[in-house]
Every structure is written in C-alpha cells, then in structure tokens.
C-alpha cells in the first residue's frame, strides 16, 4: 500500500508537516523494495533510517507540544516511546526480508497514518483553540 500525503494530515506547521511527508516517503521506499531483488541489508538500512528520522521527528514534535502547553503532552510522549520501543523490538527480532517489509507496512499504517490522524491532529486542534482564545482576549471591547 502506497501512502500519499494529503492536506488531511497537515498540522499547519511547516517543519512538522515536512517531517511527516519525509516519513511517508521513507515508508513508501521500504514498501517499494522487491524482496526478490533487494538485500536484507538494503531494507535494514532503510528501516533504520526511518527509525532514526522518526525519533528525531518525535523530539521536535514534543518540543512544539511543550511550546504551546499542549495538555495531552505526557500521553502523547508515552505513545512516541511505545512506537520507538516497538521499532527497537522489530529491529532486534525480525530476521527475514519479507518479515521486515511486512512490519514496515504495519508501522506505516498503524504508527504513521493512524498516529497522525488520531493523535497529532489533536495538537493542531489545541493550537487553534488557544490561538482563538488569545485573539479573543485582545479584541477591542464594543
């Protein structure tokens, strides 16, 4: 399954959206590798690149959440930790090329797409709510 970035995934944060798009590209690159012609080293390298980039992204996303005083930060941080732990486990346990590729598909769907749609978009909803509140506070009285 090829993942396509669309506006529905947008947090309206240029850097975080660009990082999400890069994660989509890495997930698609792993899924496009042919197990018959690609080496396990090639897929492992791509998987590790995805893992490293995701860990970097999580740190930046968490810094953003803290900067806007996101009330669900602790829960979101725990989700990120769970994803990283799951990826560590996969890297340590999965031996076959096909297995790594299947796990990559699962990660792309469950941890990338669903995490963005079900959790990351709550960050944007929060940001909008505090932006509106701040604007309301500074509006002239009539």
Secondary structure, 3 states (H helix, E strand, C coil): CCCCCCHHHCCCCHHHHHHHHHHHHHHHHHHHCCCCCCCHHHHHHHHHHHHHHHHHHHHHHHHHHHHCCCCCHHHHHHHHHHHHHHHHHHHHHCCCHHHHHHHHHHHHHHHHHHHHHHHHHHHHHHHHHHHHHHHHHHCCCC
